[in-house]
Amino acid sequence: MYRKRFHLILTIILFYSLIFASTYEPNNAFAFDDKQSDLIVSAEKLYLREGPGLSFPIIKTLKQNQELTFIEKQDDWYHVQVGDEEGWVASWLTSTKKTESEPSINKTAISQVDHLNLRSEPSVNSAILNQLNTGDEAEVLKEQNGWLQINYNGTTGWISSDYVSVNDNVGNVNSNLTESSESDTEEGESSSNSSIEIDPNTFTVVVDALYVRKKADLSSKKLGVVNKGDQFEVLERNNNWVKIQNDEVKGWVYSFYGTFTVNPDQHTSSNNEANPEGDSSNVVTIIYNGTNLREEPSTSSNIVVHANAGEKFSIISSKDDWYEVKVDENTSAFVANWVVSTNDQNTQGQEKKQEERKKGTLKGVTIVLDPGHGGNDMGTTGVRGTEEKDINLKTAELLKSKLRSAGAEVILTRESDVYVDLRKRVSISHQYAADAYISIHYDATEDSSISGFTTYYTNNYQSQLAEYVHDGLAEKVTLRDRGVQPGNYLVLRENKQKAILIELGYLSNPNEERIVTTDYYREQATLGIYQGILNYFDAQLEN
C-alpha cells in the first residue's frame, strides 16, 4: 500500500514538472522579443557595473560592437550577460543587434533646428544624451510613433521626427511638420535668421512645413499645411498664435515659426525722424542675428519682429533689463539690453580709466566672475546630491573676496540663486570692459571614473589668460590636471574680452564630489585661481 502511494505521489510530481517546464519563460521575455534579445555596445567604450547606476563599481570595460545578452531592464539601465559575467550597463550606450532578417532602413536624418535633444528612450521624459544642431546628419536605425532612433557620433538614441528632414539615400527628402510646443529643442533664440522685407502685418513662414489649426490650440483640428516662404496677412493674434488665410485655408498657426519683420528702410527712416539731430546715444544696435523684439519686457511675451545684427532702433524708454524701441511709426517693441549695444556702453569701455598699478596688486583691474547656472538652471547634480549652481556661487564669492583684497573691481553676473541668460552674462563683460572674465563651473559625465580640473578658452586672445590661471590652480589643488583646452562655449565664443571657463572637478565622480565640496578645496582652488590671475597681470607690466 505504501509503495502504491509512493508511486502515485511520484507520478503527480512528474506531471506538474512537465507542465511548468513547458510554460516557464525567462524574465527577459517581458521587455524584448526574440529578435531584440541581443544588444551591442554602441559607444567606443562602456562600463559593465555591479548595479544600475553610475555610483556602482565597474566590473570591466566593454568595447564598441561587443555583444551583450539582455536579462532585464531597470529605468535607463540594462542587466546583461557578457561571456561568463553579469552586470549592468547604461541603455543609452547600447543598440539592438540587427539580425539577417531585419531590413536596413537606409535613411539619414538631417536636423532642421539647433539644440535638438538626442534621448535615451522615445520620450521627452527620458535622459538627454547629446544634442544636434541645424544641418547635423545621423543614420536612422528605427522609426517609432513620431520618433527616430539614430546613431549620432557613436551614440545611439532617439530624436523627435518633427524636427528633421529624412533622406532615404536615394535622393528623396521628407520634410516634417513643425509646431513649437511639440518641440524637443532647448529653450533659446529662434533658429530663423531671416529678415524679409514685408509689411509688419504680414506673417512669413520660416520652417519647411507648419500645421494650420481650427483654433489657437495644439489639440484643435488640423485644417491644412503651409510651407516655408509662404506669406499671409495677419487677421488676428492670440498669445503665440496667428490667424492667417489664403485661397485654400483659414486658421491658426504658431507664431514662433514665422516672422513679423519690417523693411529695413523703414527702420532707418523712423530712427531719423525720432532722432533728427543724430543723437546716437538714444539708439540701440542689435548684436545678434535673429534677435527677438517683443510686445512686453519679458522673454515669454509675443514676438513683434526679428532683427539682425547691425540694425538700429531708437530708444523710447528703458525698464529694468529692457529697452522699449521704435519699430515704425505705429509700432514699438521691447528688446533685452544684453542683446544690443548702445553708444553709452561703447563710450564706457573706451573711456575706462587706466589706473597705475604696481606688481603684486590688481588695482585698476576689472574682473567679471560668472558663477555658472542658477535659478531653474541647476547645472549638474552630483552622485551625492550636490547641485552645481550652489557650489559655483560659493566658489565665486570666495574668489571675489581675494581679488577685491588685491585692489580689483569685481562684478558678479549673479549674486543669488537666479537665472541669468548666457548672452546677458556676456553683455556684462562688455558693459564693464572686463580685463578678465572667469566663468566658474563643476563638471559631470556618464563615466563616474573620470576626474580632474580643466580650463577652457575659445578665441586665441583668451589662451594666455587660460594658461596662467590653470598653472596657478595646478599648484594648489591635487586633482588630476586635464590641462588647458579649447571649448566652444557661448560665454567665451561671443565674448570680446579675455574670457575663460574653469571646470573645477567632476561631481559625477563620488570620490571627487566629496573632495570638491569641502571648504578646504574651495579655499585652495580660489587661491590658485587668484594667484594665476595675479601672475597674468604682472606679466603684462613686463611687456
Phi, psi and omega in degrees: 000315179298323180294318178298318180296320180298315180295325179295314180297317180298320179297317179298317180298314180296322180299310180292328177298318179295321180297309183292326179295327183275343184250350182288139174235140178295160188287353177278354183291339186285339186249332185229143172274177185302324184292336185253010188289344180250140180240164171228156177284124182260350178263168178299322174212152183215134181270131171272119187248163181286340180211174184278074179174158182291343182277350182279147182298153180273129177275312180198166177258129179258153183254162181302138180074005176291140185274143181231148174253121183287139177244306179200170181236142174221111185055237181263022183238145177249133170272120187227166173242133178234106185063238180265002185250147174244150177184192184240142177227155176290125185297329185285354177252017177233165174216161180287134178286127180284140176260167182298331183280346181280122178287145177283134180290322176056049178231156178237131176263134180239118183293136178256000181222163173275153174061041175280121186286132170262117189247159183288332180224162178284066182201141178289353178267355183273170185294143176272124183263327185193181176221146176253147175249172183306128178094346179295139182244151178207149177287133178274124180262326186201152176238133184205110171048053177084007179236152175240130171271127184229165170247113183236112180052042177087356180251129177263129180195192187239140174231154177289130181287349182291342190240028177221158164259139181250120179260126183276012178064015174239001179109352179271132181240132178252111177271129187267158181276145190232137169217137193298313186285353172267004187288152170241040176254157180286154179297137180176195180289157176300143179286349181273132175248014185285151175219088186270137185280091181222169178292149183294346178265020179244135179256130179242127180286133183242006174245165186301319181205143185217132180290142169254129184243159182293322180233168180280065185201137182294338180274356182285160182298138177278125182262335183174194184224138171244158190241167182302133180092344178296137180242140184221148170287135179280116181273325186195153177231143180217103185053241182265020181244150180232134176267127183229170180206139168223194184294335187256332189210149174225124182178199188250141174230158181280125190289342182299331183259036173207175180234153173238065185269161177239163181298128178306330178297327179292323176303312186296313182295319181292324178293321180293322179294321181284344188224060189298332182268006177070033179286094186289349179287348181256027183230141172255147176245128181290136183265324190241142173298144177075020180292137182271128168256129193241164181290325182230161180283068182202142179289350177265359182281161179298145178274127177273316184201151169262137178238156181250164182305134178099340178291144184242145179222142177285138179276128175268314179200173176228146181213117182053242182262021186231149170250136167269126185235161180267120179273312173207191185301328186249359188229135171235163180205170181247141177228138181292141184288348180272359177244014178225166170236154177232162179297327179299317181294319181295319179296320180301317180291322184286327185263017180298125185289129180267099181281150178290129184235140177259153178301140180089002176232170177237025181298128180090357180265132177254124182235129174259122176258132184241096173289111187301151175066199182129153180064230181284355174262097187279347189074212179271160175241129184290167178301325181264011174096005179292129176266126185301319184302326181287314183288332174299314182293318178300318181294317181296321178298319180293318179293323180302316182296324179292317182292319179293326179294339178267002174103001182284150168272121186242128177241132175261139177289336171209144180242005179210184183277074179231155177275133177233124180302144182300319181291331176292323177300318178294320179300322178296320177300317180289319184301320182264007182046055187301136173283336175206140178237120184241114178262125186258127180215165168234146193262171175199153176205164179293335181269106186287355179272345181286139184213170172117173180245149185221145174241130184244149170219164177242308183267151184302325182289355178261349190292323183294318176300317180300317181297312182297313182294319181296319178297319178296320179294319182297333180283343187248338181244154186255007177291167177299133180272110181267000172084181176266131185223149171288142180216138184268072179255138183303318183293344174261315186297319183268002186269123178279347181269173177283108190229142177221160177233128183247128172258113191268019179136165186258115176287345178279352176262112187304319181292318181290327177300320178299323183287309189286345179271004179273153176298324182298314182296315181298323178297313181293319181296313180292329176295319178294317179296317178302313181295322178296319177297316179300315180297322180297312182286331174296321180295331178293328179291333182278340183276000000 
